């Protein structure tokens, strides 16, 4: 079983527990992000938490201390202890991503990666999000980047679907049509 698949199973279990316990789903997402970031930034701490020579009791105590220090939810604390005891802390990054995807799905939100030729104004960003919401029937969360090679327009990617309204693509299409005639 792949790391991503296992992490997704843990994320599903955490989400199901959170729903059952009426926990604050967004807080759990923030808590997972905080712990993931802490362990990513502090490689010595991550090494101590995952080293084979560290006794299970010490690893468990370390995760409890980190969870207490960060003030994370009981669900996240329990998960961190479980991951530490089973030596699966390397699942954490993928688990946090999978949990966030499940949370967004639960909230009827999708992510869209948008690339524009020039920076978009807040009004343009809002209008684009509203247009994509109408097309998808879901609330759209945008991640915007700039690529001057597009010449003009925007390209939006939602999952595997691409909405390409760039001048560059339109010119390529026109060129193709002219060559075929």
NORWO-V391396 format. One record per backbone hydrogen bond with DSSP energy under -1.0 kcal/mol. NH is the residue of the N-H (numbers start at 1). CO is the residue of the C=O. Records with the same first field share a line. If there is no record, write none. Layout:
# NORWO-V391396
NH=CO  CO
This chain:
# NORWO-V391396
6=2
7=3
8=4
9=5
10=6
11=7
12=8
13=9
14=10
15=11
16=12
17=13
18=14
19=15
20=16
21=17
22=19
23=18
28=24
29=25
30=26
31=27
32=28
33=29
34=30
35=31
36=32
37=33
38=34
39=35
40=36
41=37
42=38
46=42
47=43
48=44
49=45
50=46
51=47
54=51
59=55
60=56
61=57
62=58
63=59
64=60
65=61
66=62
67=63
68=64
69=65
70=66
71=67
72=67
77=73
78=74
79=75
80=76
81=77
82=78
83=79
84=80
85=81
86=82
87=84
88=83
91=88
92=89
95=91
96=92
97=93
98=94
99=95
100=96
101=97
102=98
103=99
104=100
105=101
106=102
107=103
108=105
109=104
110=139
112=141
113=157
114=143
115=155
116=145
117=153
125=121
126=122
127=123
128=124
129=125
130=126
131=127
132=128
133=129
134=130
135=131
136=132
137=133
139=108
141=110
143=112
145=114
147=116
150=147
151=148
152=150
155=115
156=163
157=113
158=161
161=158
163=156
165=154
167=152
168=150
170=166
171=167
172=168
173=169
174=170
175=171
176=172
177=173
178=174
179=175
180=176
